[in-house]
Structure formats: structure tokens, C-alpha cells
Amino acid sequence: MLLITGFVRAEATTVEEANKLYAEKKYAEAALKYEGILINQGVAPELYYNLGNAYFRMNELGKAILNYERALRLAPRYADARFNLEFANQKVIDNIELSDTFFLKKWIGAIMRLMTSNGWFYFAAIFFIPALAALLLFVFGNTKVLRKTSFYIGSVLMIISIVSIVFSGIRKNQMVNHEAGIVMTGAVVIKGSPDRSGTDLFQLHEGTRVDVVSTLGDWFEVKLASGSVGWVESKYVEKI
């Protein structure tokens, strides 16, 4: 797994020290260095990616997947992080089968994840300006053909702009609420209620991704991609 050496808001010398430790196979020390940079100098997808690589080398699958996911949360089109995440997920014990979901919903979700909230906002702005120009042509155009053409073009551009704004809002909500999490322990039993004496439903293993539906005290109500729902102590799951 290759390291990325360029970072935003991270001192080059500090990053170089971390990269040097990684190259020397001192993965634990490199991970501590990357963690320090993230805490003291701000987040960056490349830092999360490199931190994920360090944890992967130490066979800490949960932490590796968590950091690849965090890199992709900041940069959804980060190809290296996506590749390593898919590779790491192959080592997860739990094989969660996706629940039956309407194909259109899956398709829309995949498109929405292509960009961050800011990315969709800028995308909306790019289409909104020509949409307004087309509207002006429709209002002030001096020929029927020009007005008709500008109306259809403007309508399409405006729809794209509005949809992009909606996607931006959804992505922002996903970022703020941190509704997804990763199982960080070797194995954990999912309960039917937020209580250690609750009914055992099923078991999850390190690296499995869950959706955090709600929180009650020290417990998370989690939902799997398969649709299964249960409760787990929050100390076993870290939010992305």
C-alpha cells in the first residue's frame, strides 16, 4: 500500500517523519504520528488514508477501515482510498448481504456519494447561472424558436441545479450526524434491547460497517445493510 505525501494544513516535515517511520515498518509509531497531525493540524483525506494503511499493516482491521471511510467522507472520489477500503473489506468476517432495495434508490445513492456537500453546492451554482440566462432569453427573446429553446434548456438546467442543492443538503446531514460506524472489536454480540441481559440476536466482527439509528445511554441502536437491527454498547463501535 503506497503512501500519499501531499497534505493540506499539515507541516511537510512532520508528515515526512511519519512517512519515514512507515517506510521503516515502524507502523505503530507512524500511526501515532499521523494521529497527532490530525489532532493538532486538522484533518485531510490523505492523512486518514495513510493512517488507515498503517493500521492495516498492524492487522488492526477495524481502525484501517474506519480511516479509509473517513478519507472517503472528505473526498468521495479518492480512488486509492476506495481501492484499499474494498480490499480491507474482503478480510471482514461478516458477509452482510444487502437488503432488497429499489434499484433507483441504489442508483441515486451511488450518484450522491460522488461528491461532498460543498461539491454538490458548487455543481448547483454552475448550472444555476446559465439557467437564469436561459430564463432571461425566454422572457426577452424576440423569436418564438429562441424563447422555446431557452425555456426547455433553462428548465433542464434549473432541475439539475435544484437536485444538486438537495444532494448537497443530504450530504451535509450525513456529514454532521455521522450516522455510520465501524465495529472496532474482534467480536461483539448484538442485543435485542439496550441491556447486557437482553436477548442475543447475532454476532458482528471487527471491521463491519453499521448504521447508527439511535443512541440510548451507552448503547447504539444499529442497522446492517441486510436490514437487521439490534443494540450494541457504544464502546464497541466508532462513528465515521
Backbone bond lengths (Angstrom), bond angles and torsions (degrees), N, CA, C in turn:
res aa  C-N    CA-C-N  psi(-1)  N-CA   C-N-CA  omega(-1)  CA-C   N-CA-C  phi
1 M - - - 1.453 - - 1.524 109.47 -
2 L 1.319 116.24 123.61 1.452 121.61 -176.44 1.518 111.06 -84.68
3 L 1.340 115.03 148.07 1.452 120.37 176.42 1.514 110.13 -90.81
4 I 1.319 116.40 153.51 1.452 122.78 172.67 1.512 106.99 -103.52
5 T 1.324 117.36 130.96 1.458 120.34 -171.25 1.513 114.61 -103.32
6 G 1.317 119.73 -8.16 1.456 121.00 -179.36 1.513 110.64 -99.92
7 F 1.342 117.98 132.26 1.453 121.09 -176.74 1.514 111.06 -137.43
8 V 1.316 114.14 151.82 1.452 121.38 173.14 1.523 107.78 -94.29
9 R 1.340 117.69 132.60 1.456 124.26 175.03 1.536 112.68 64.92
10 A 1.287 118.51 22.46 1.465 119.63 177.03 1.519 108.89 -124.39
11 E 1.335 117.37 131.12 1.446 120.45 -179.23 1.520 109.76 -63.75
12 A 1.349 115.15 132.84 1.463 120.22 -176.10 1.521 111.53 -59.76
13 T 1.343 116.85 -40.49 1.466 119.14 -176.98 1.527 111.11 -63.57
14 T 1.325 117.00 -41.62 1.463 120.58 -179.53 1.518 111.17 -65.93
15 V 1.313 116.32 -42.09 1.461 120.69 178.75 1.524 110.29 -65.49
16 E 1.317 115.83 -40.42 1.464 119.82 178.76 1.527 110.79 -61.75
17 E 1.327 116.22 -37.82 1.468 119.52 177.68 1.529 110.63 -62.73
18 A 1.322 115.45 -43.20 1.468 119.91 178.96 1.524 110.71 -65.01
19 N 1.325 116.29 -42.92 1.466 120.28 179.06 1.525 111.32 -63.58
20 K 1.328 115.87 -37.39 1.462 120.79 179.35 1.530 110.22 -64.46
21 L 1.319 116.15 -42.74 1.466 120.30 177.78 1.526 110.59 -62.49
22 Y 1.324 116.30 -40.13 1.467 120.68 178.15 1.526 110.15 -63.24
23 A 1.337 116.54 -45.13 1.469 121.08 -179.50 1.525 111.29 -62.59
24 E 1.332 115.94 -30.53 1.467 121.04 178.72 1.534 111.73 -84.65
25 K 1.330 115.63 6.58 1.468 123.11 179.74 1.526 113.10 65.18
26 K 1.321 115.53 24.19 1.465 120.95 173.77 1.528 107.06 -93.62
27 Y 1.315 115.26 69.61 1.461 120.96 -169.20 1.526 113.35 -66.61
28 A 1.319 117.40 -37.18 1.465 120.11 -179.96 1.525 110.68 -64.51
29 E 1.334 116.09 -43.50 1.464 120.30 178.95 1.527 110.61 -67.27
30 A 1.326 116.40 -38.60 1.468 120.16 178.57 1.523 110.35 -63.67
31 A 1.334 115.85 -41.81 1.466 119.99 -179.97 1.524 110.90 -62.23
32 L 1.334 116.75 -42.58 1.466 120.17 178.18 1.522 110.96 -61.50
33 K 1.322 115.41 -37.71 1.467 120.65 179.97 1.526 110.22 -66.10
34 Y 1.319 116.28 -47.06 1.470 119.99 179.08 1.529 110.88 -62.43
35 E 1.342 116.56 -40.71 1.460 120.44 178.37 1.528 110.31 -60.10
36 G 1.330 115.99 -42.19 1.457 120.61 179.57 1.518 112.30 -62.93
37 I 1.322 116.20 -40.56 1.468 120.39 178.60 1.523 110.17 -63.30
38 L 1.324 116.07 -43.79 1.467 120.53 -179.86 1.526 111.57 -62.46
39 I 1.327 116.66 -38.88 1.463 120.85 -178.58 1.524 111.45 -73.73
40 N 1.325 116.58 -43.82 1.462 120.97 -171.16 1.523 114.89 -91.12
41 Q 1.334 117.56 -25.47 1.459 119.25 -172.64 1.524 113.73 -122.20
42 G 1.299 117.89 -0.88 1.459 119.89 177.21 1.518 112.76 103.78
43 V 1.333 114.69 161.52 1.460 120.52 -175.68 1.517 111.54 -85.74
44 A 1.316 115.33 154.97 1.461 123.37 174.74 1.523 107.21 -157.27
45 P 1.327 118.63 140.79 1.464 120.25 -177.99 1.520 113.01 -58.19
46 E 1.343 116.51 -35.70 1.466 119.41 -179.40 1.524 111.73 -65.08
47 L 1.331 115.90 -35.01 1.462 119.61 178.66 1.525 111.11 -67.20
48 Y 1.315 116.07 -44.86 1.467 119.73 177.20 1.527 110.74 -61.79
49 Y 1.322 115.89 -38.32 1.469 120.70 179.28 1.530 110.43 -62.36
50 N 1.334 116.89 -49.02 1.461 120.32 179.95 1.526 111.70 -65.08
51 L 1.324 116.32 -38.00 1.464 120.16 177.45 1.526 110.26 -64.06
52 G 1.320 116.22 -40.43 1.460 120.23 176.11 1.518 111.78 -60.32
53 N 1.326 116.17 -41.00 1.463 120.35 178.21 1.524 111.58 -62.30
54 A 1.336 116.13 -42.06 1.466 119.93 179.97 1.530 110.53 -62.51
55 Y 1.320 116.71 -44.83 1.465 119.80 179.49 1.529 111.64 -67.16
56 F 1.320 116.55 -34.99 1.463 119.28 178.15 1.525 110.20 -62.95
57 R 1.337 115.91 -40.79 1.465 120.09 178.85 1.525 111.56 -64.24
58 M 1.331 116.40 -26.42 1.465 120.60 178.90 1.526 111.73 -90.86
59 N 1.331 116.45 7.58 1.469 122.59 -179.05 1.532 112.79 61.78
60 E 1.320 116.61 27.11 1.463 121.15 173.79 1.523 107.08 -96.36
61 L 1.315 114.57 80.98 1.460 121.96 -169.86 1.530 112.49 -61.82
62 G 1.329 116.63 -41.75 1.458 119.70 -178.61 1.514 112.15 -60.58
63 K 1.330 116.75 -47.40 1.459 120.94 -179.24 1.526 111.15 -67.88
64 A 1.332 116.89 -34.86 1.466 120.16 178.07 1.524 110.27 -63.18
65 I 1.330 116.25 -50.54 1.467 120.76 -179.13 1.523 110.81 -63.74
66 L 1.331 117.04 -40.51 1.465 121.30 178.72 1.526 110.94 -56.28
67 N 1.322 116.67 -45.13 1.462 119.81 -176.58 1.524 112.89 -76.21
68 Y 1.314 118.19 -32.07 1.469 119.45 172.18 1.532 109.90 -63.69
69 E 1.329 116.10 -41.10 1.467 120.52 178.23 1.527 110.60 -63.27
70 R 1.317 117.13 -40.03 1.467 120.58 179.17 1.523 111.15 -66.90
71 A 1.318 116.37 -36.46 1.465 119.67 176.18 1.522 110.28 -62.56
72 L 1.322 116.32 -42.84 1.469 121.04 -179.35 1.524 112.01 -72.87
73 R 1.315 117.95 -26.22 1.464 120.17 175.70 1.527 109.72 -64.63
74 L 1.335 115.78 -37.66 1.465 120.49 179.33 1.523 112.00 -81.59
75 A 1.329 116.54 -33.13 1.473 121.24 -177.44 1.527 108.76 -137.72
76 P 1.330 117.85 84.19 1.471 121.71 -174.08 1.526 114.91 -57.96
77 R 1.334 117.52 -25.15 1.470 119.85 -178.87 1.528 112.52 -98.89
78 Y 1.315 117.08 20.89 1.461 122.82 -179.64 1.534 108.24 -73.89
79 A 1.326 116.61 97.42 1.467 121.89 -171.11 1.529 112.73 -63.07
80 D 1.333 117.75 -42.60 1.464 120.53 -178.58 1.529 111.29 -63.58
81 A 1.325 115.76 -42.79 1.465 119.61 178.70 1.523 110.61 -65.77
82 R 1.322 116.89 -39.32 1.467 121.00 178.30 1.526 110.64 -62.55
83 F 1.330 116.55 -44.50 1.465 121.01 -179.49 1.529 110.66 -62.69
84 N 1.345 116.39 -47.67 1.459 119.62 -178.62 1.524 112.24 -66.55
85 L 1.329 116.49 -34.65 1.465 119.76 176.99 1.524 110.46 -63.49
86 E 1.314 116.70 -45.42 1.464 120.38 179.67 1.529 110.60 -63.49
87 F 1.334 116.01 -38.32 1.465 120.38 178.42 1.531 110.34 -65.31
88 A 1.336 116.52 -45.42 1.463 120.82 -179.84 1.526 111.19 -65.10
89 N 1.316 116.88 -37.41 1.468 120.42 -179.34 1.525 112.47 -63.72
90 Q 1.334 116.54 -24.23 1.460 119.91 177.65 1.529 111.64 -66.85
91 K 1.329 116.43 -20.22 1.458 121.21 -179.27 1.533 113.07 -92.01
92 V 1.328 116.03 -6.11 1.464 119.84 178.17 1.524 109.17 -71.45
93 I 1.322 116.84 133.04 1.468 121.37 -176.39 1.519 111.97 -65.26
94 D 1.331 116.26 -43.42 1.463 120.19 -176.58 1.523 111.06 -71.24
95 N 1.307 115.54 126.69 1.463 121.52 176.41 1.527 107.76 -106.36
96 I 1.319 115.19 88.88 1.463 120.63 -175.19 1.523 109.45 -84.68
97 E 1.313 115.71 118.06 1.458 119.97 177.07 1.524 109.65 -84.35
98 L 1.321 115.64 134.33 1.453 121.00 -178.92 1.518 110.87 -64.81
99 S 1.323 115.34 140.04 1.463 119.56 175.62 1.515 109.27 -70.70
100 D 1.320 116.01 157.52 1.460 120.22 178.58 1.523 109.37 -65.49
101 T 1.318 115.84 115.32 1.458 122.06 -179.81 1.510 109.06 -125.85
102 F 1.301 115.95 138.69 1.456 120.71 178.64 1.525 109.12 -52.83
103 F 1.337 117.11 129.66 1.464 121.38 -172.65 1.519 112.30 -57.30
104 L 1.335 117.35 -32.55 1.460 120.33 -178.80 1.523 110.77 -66.41
105 K 1.343 116.64 -37.50 1.459 120.83 178.34 1.526 110.61 -64.48
106 K 1.344 116.47 -41.70 1.465 120.48 177.75 1.523 110.49 -63.42
107 W 1.326 116.31 -42.28 1.457 121.76 -178.11 1.520 110.65 -64.43
108 I 1.325 117.13 -44.42 1.464 121.32 179.00 1.528 110.39 -64.31
109 G 1.337 116.33 -41.80 1.455 120.22 178.95 1.515 112.19 -61.64
110 A 1.336 116.57 -40.87 1.466 120.98 179.34 1.524 110.78 -64.21
111 I 1.329 116.84 -41.82 1.467 120.75 178.46 1.522 110.33 -64.69
112 M 1.323 116.89 -44.00 1.458 121.58 -177.09 1.524 111.70 -61.37
113 R 1.330 116.90 -33.26 1.462 120.74 -178.24 1.522 113.07 -78.24
114 L 1.323 117.72 -1.37 1.462 120.39 -179.97 1.521 112.49 -69.46
115 M 1.348 116.80 -25.24 1.460 120.35 -177.64 1.523 111.20 -137.81
116 T 1.331 114.65 161.76 1.457 120.84 175.36 1.523 109.60 -79.55
117 S 1.325 115.83 178.40 1.463 120.94 177.23 1.524 111.00 -59.31
118 N 1.333 116.87 -45.79 1.466 120.44 179.16 1.521 111.48 -64.18
119 G 1.332 115.67 -38.57 1.461 119.59 179.50 1.516 111.77 -60.53
120 W 1.332 116.36 -44.93 1.480 119.88 178.16 1.522 111.72 -67.46
121 F 1.335 117.22 -33.05 1.466 120.10 178.55 1.528 110.46 -64.88
122 Y 1.333 116.60 -46.54 1.464 120.30 178.85 1.528 110.70 -65.00
123 F 1.320 115.96 -37.45 1.466 120.76 177.93 1.526 109.78 -61.15
124 A 1.334 116.08 -41.21 1.469 120.72 178.23 1.522 111.12 -63.43
125 A 1.331 116.07 -41.52 1.465 120.31 -179.24 1.525 111.45 -64.03
126 I 1.334 116.00 -37.71 1.465 120.49 -179.64 1.524 110.89 -61.12
127 F 1.320 117.18 -38.60 1.465 120.84 -178.86 1.529 112.56 -86.35
128 F 1.338 116.73 -23.65 1.462 119.69 -177.83 1.527 111.87 -68.62
129 I 1.322 116.79 -39.53 1.470 120.48 -177.68 1.529 111.76 -63.05
130 P 1.342 119.62 -52.09 1.470 118.34 176.75 1.526 112.89 -65.36
131 A 1.338 117.36 -26.09 1.465 119.96 176.39 1.524 110.10 -64.42
132 L 1.328 116.69 -41.15 1.464 120.70 176.70 1.525 111.15 -65.27
133 A 1.341 115.63 -40.00 1.467 119.72 178.54 1.525 110.41 -61.86
134 A 1.330 115.98 -41.87 1.466 119.87 178.55 1.525 110.93 -64.93
135 L 1.333 116.54 -35.99 1.464 120.69 178.03 1.525 110.96 -64.00
136 L 1.321 115.99 -40.32 1.467 120.09 178.00 1.523 110.85 -64.33
137 L 1.334 116.06 -39.35 1.465 119.59 177.38 1.526 110.73 -64.75
138 F 1.328 115.74 -36.65 1.462 119.47 178.42 1.532 111.31 -65.14
139 V 1.327 116.08 -39.64 1.468 120.58 -177.87 1.523 111.81 -75.22
140 F 1.337 115.50 -41.80 1.465 118.81 -172.54 1.529 113.73 -107.98
141 G 1.339 117.29 1.86 1.464 119.52 179.83 1.522 111.92 -60.26
142 N 1.336 115.99 144.31 1.474 119.70 -175.73 1.524 113.45 -100.38
143 T 1.350 116.26 2.81 1.465 118.72 176.12 1.523 109.39 -132.08
144 K 1.317 115.50 152.70 1.461 120.83 -178.63 1.520 111.27 -65.02
145 V 1.341 116.11 -39.91 1.470 120.68 -179.28 1.520 110.53 -63.01
146 L 1.340 115.97 -44.29 1.467 120.54 -179.27 1.528 110.83 -63.47
147 R 1.329 116.18 -43.58 1.461 119.88 -178.51 1.535 111.16 -67.09
148 K 1.329 116.12 -40.09 1.463 119.97 -179.75 1.524 110.84 -66.54
149 T 1.333 115.70 -45.32 1.466 120.47 -179.76 1.522 111.15 -63.32
150 S 1.336 116.23 -45.93 1.463 120.24 -178.81 1.526 111.37 -64.79
151 F 1.335 116.97 -31.93 1.466 120.50 178.70 1.528 110.92 -64.76
152 Y 1.335 116.71 -48.27 1.466 120.26 -178.49 1.532 111.42 -67.16
153 I 1.330 115.90 -43.68 1.468 119.28 179.42 1.522 110.47 -64.08
154 G 1.332 115.79 -45.61 1.463 119.87 179.60 1.514 112.56 -61.94
155 S 1.329 116.92 -38.26 1.469 121.01 179.81 1.521 111.02 -64.03
156 V 1.339 116.11 -44.54 1.468 120.57 179.56 1.526 110.51 -63.23
157 L 1.331 116.52 -46.07 1.464 120.57 -179.48 1.525 111.29 -63.65
158 M 1.320 116.50 -38.96 1.464 120.00 -179.85 1.529 111.01 -67.75
159 I 1.328 117.02 -39.09 1.469 120.41 177.52 1.525 110.36 -62.64
160 I 1.335 116.19 -44.26 1.468 120.20 178.07 1.522 110.31 -60.26
161 S 1.330 116.47 -42.37 1.462 121.22 179.84 1.524 111.39 -63.26
162 I 1.327 117.13 -44.38 1.471 121.18 -179.18 1.529 110.96 -65.55
163 V 1.336 116.67 -44.13 1.468 120.63 178.46 1.530 110.18 -61.12
164 S 1.326 116.78 -39.96 1.466 121.08 179.51 1.522 111.45 -64.32
165 I 1.334 116.76 -38.08 1.466 120.52 176.95 1.531 110.18 -64.56
166 V 1.330 116.25 -41.08 1.471 120.58 177.67 1.526 110.04 -62.04
167 F 1.337 116.79 -45.72 1.464 121.01 177.90 1.526 110.50 -60.19
168 S 1.333 116.72 -40.45 1.462 121.39 179.20 1.522 110.57 -60.15
169 G 1.334 116.26 -43.80 1.460 120.17 179.28 1.516 112.68 -65.02
170 I 1.329 116.21 -40.92 1.466 120.27 179.34 1.524 110.62 -65.41
171 R 1.335 116.14 -44.03 1.465 120.07 -179.92 1.533 111.30 -64.33
172 K 1.341 116.29 -36.74 1.467 119.75 177.57 1.520 110.10 -64.84
173 N 1.316 116.20 -42.20 1.461 120.80 178.34 1.528 110.93 -62.16
174 Q 1.330 116.56 -40.38 1.460 120.58 177.91 1.524 111.13 -64.03
175 M 1.337 116.38 -39.06 1.459 121.12 -179.23 1.530 111.04 -67.85
176 V 1.323 116.79 -43.90 1.465 121.51 -176.00 1.521 111.78 -71.46
177 N 1.320 116.67 -43.02 1.462 120.17 -173.91 1.524 114.17 -80.08
178 H 1.343 117.18 -18.58 1.471 120.64 179.39 1.525 111.25 48.39
179 E 1.307 116.74 53.67 1.460 120.94 -171.98 1.522 113.80 -75.89
180 A 1.327 118.64 -8.98 1.466 120.95 -179.79 1.525 110.42 -105.82
181 G 1.325 115.64 151.53 1.455 120.16 179.14 1.518 111.16 -146.97
182 I 1.329 115.45 167.73 1.463 122.34 -179.46 1.526 109.23 -122.68
183 V 1.330 116.13 134.64 1.470 121.03 175.06 1.525 108.12 -68.22
184 M 1.341 116.68 125.68 1.458 120.91 -171.98 1.528 113.79 -106.48
185 T 1.305 118.20 -3.85 1.462 121.48 -178.88 1.521 110.27 -110.77
186 G 1.325 116.44 161.63 1.457 120.83 -176.78 1.512 114.03 -53.26
187 A 1.329 116.19 -47.95 1.463 121.26 178.82 1.518 108.22 -155.24
188 V 1.312 116.41 143.27 1.457 121.11 -179.98 1.524 108.96 -144.83
189 V 1.325 115.84 141.65 1.464 121.34 179.65 1.524 109.52 -90.48
190 I 1.308 116.12 129.19 1.458 122.19 177.31 1.526 108.44 -88.90
191 K 1.329 115.60 129.27 1.459 122.00 -174.58 1.531 111.97 -99.74
192 G 1.330 114.11 161.08 1.455 119.99 178.05 1.511 112.82 -82.93
193 S 1.345 116.89 -11.52 1.459 122.40 178.69 1.528 108.19 -149.94
194 P 1.349 117.75 161.17 1.468 120.45 -178.62 1.528 112.18 -76.64
195 D 1.313 114.78 65.04 1.463 121.03 -176.66 1.524 108.08 -156.91
196 R 1.331 116.57 138.30 1.463 119.99 -179.16 1.522 112.17 -63.58
197 S 1.313 116.81 -23.23 1.465 120.41 178.30 1.526 111.93 -90.21
198 G 1.329 116.47 4.19 1.454 120.48 179.94 1.520 112.10 -67.28
199 T 1.310 115.97 165.99 1.467 121.61 -179.46 1.523 111.02 -65.24
200 D 1.340 116.30 134.10 1.462 120.96 175.16 1.525 109.17 -73.99
201 L 1.326 116.58 123.55 1.464 120.45 -179.79 1.521 112.33 -97.65
202 F 1.312 115.72 -54.12 1.465 120.64 179.43 1.522 108.35 -163.89
203 Q 1.309 115.91 175.08 1.458 121.56 -176.82 1.524 110.10 -117.83
204 L 1.327 115.51 140.73 1.462 121.20 174.82 1.519 109.39 -120.37
205 H 1.338 114.93 154.76 1.456 120.56 -177.58 1.525 111.40 -120.34
206 E 1.316 113.86 167.03 1.461 121.97 -176.62 1.533 112.01 -52.58
207 G 1.323 114.90 134.06 1.460 120.92 176.29 1.515 114.83 96.48
208 T 1.340 117.19 -12.39 1.465 119.91 -179.54 1.528 110.34 -69.83
209 R 1.311 115.95 135.01 1.466 121.48 178.07 1.530 109.57 -90.20
210 V 1.328 115.24 137.21 1.463 121.39 177.84 1.527 109.06 -133.13
211 D 1.318 115.98 158.59 1.461 121.73 170.65 1.521 108.12 -98.30
212 V 1.323 116.10 127.71 1.462 120.69 178.04 1.525 107.93 -86.14
213 V 1.325 115.44 107.71 1.468 121.51 -175.56 1.519 111.58 -80.06
214 S 1.335 116.56 -42.82 1.465 120.73 -179.45 1.523 109.46 -157.85
215 T 1.325 115.29 169.33 1.462 121.89 179.75 1.523 109.46 -128.50
216 L 1.327 116.37 136.86 1.459 121.70 176.60 1.524 107.65 -139.57
217 G 1.330 116.06 103.80 1.455 120.07 -176.81 1.521 110.93 62.19
218 D 1.326 115.88 -122.93 1.468 121.56 179.94 1.523 112.21 -95.81
219 W 1.316 116.53 21.14 1.459 120.74 -177.11 1.525 111.43 -121.74
220 F 1.332 114.99 144.44 1.463 122.45 171.94 1.525 108.97 -109.24
221 E 1.314 115.84 135.07 1.465 119.47 166.81 1.520 105.99 -88.88
222 V 1.324 116.79 120.94 1.460 120.36 -174.14 1.524 110.96 -118.69
223 K 1.321 113.81 153.43 1.463 120.65 178.65 1.516 108.64 -129.92
224 L 1.315 116.44 134.33 1.457 121.80 178.92 1.522 110.64 -90.60
225 A 1.325 115.29 165.14 1.462 120.35 177.36 1.520 111.14 -61.60
226 S 1.331 116.37 -23.68 1.469 121.25 179.03 1.523 112.32 -76.54
227 G 1.341 115.95 -12.98 1.458 120.43 -177.95 1.518 113.54 102.43
228 S 1.340 117.83 -11.39 1.468 121.53 179.38 1.529 110.29 -66.03
229 V 1.337 116.21 141.38 1.464 122.19 -177.24 1.521 109.58 -128.57
230 G 1.332 117.01 143.71 1.454 121.46 177.30 1.515 110.54 -168.72
231 W 1.326 115.70 -174.11 1.460 121.81 -177.55 1.523 110.49 -117.59
232 V 1.339 115.79 143.11 1.459 121.72 179.02 1.525 108.35 -143.10
233 E 1.324 116.60 145.19 1.462 119.52 176.46 1.527 109.14 -63.05
234 S 1.321 115.65 135.36 1.465 121.02 -173.40 1.527 113.15 -62.18
235 K 1.339 117.72 -22.94 1.461 119.94 -179.11 1.527 112.27 -67.39
236 Y 1.328 116.97 -16.30 1.461 120.42 -178.74 1.530 113.27 -93.28
237 V 1.315 116.96 -7.95 1.468 121.38 -178.06 1.523 109.03 -128.70
238 E 1.316 116.71 132.12 1.466 120.54 175.93 1.519 109.05 -112.69
239 K 1.328 115.08 130.29 1.458 119.97 -178.74 1.521 111.46 -71.69
240 I 1.324 114.99 143.50 1.459 120.81 178.28 1.520 109.94 -71.94
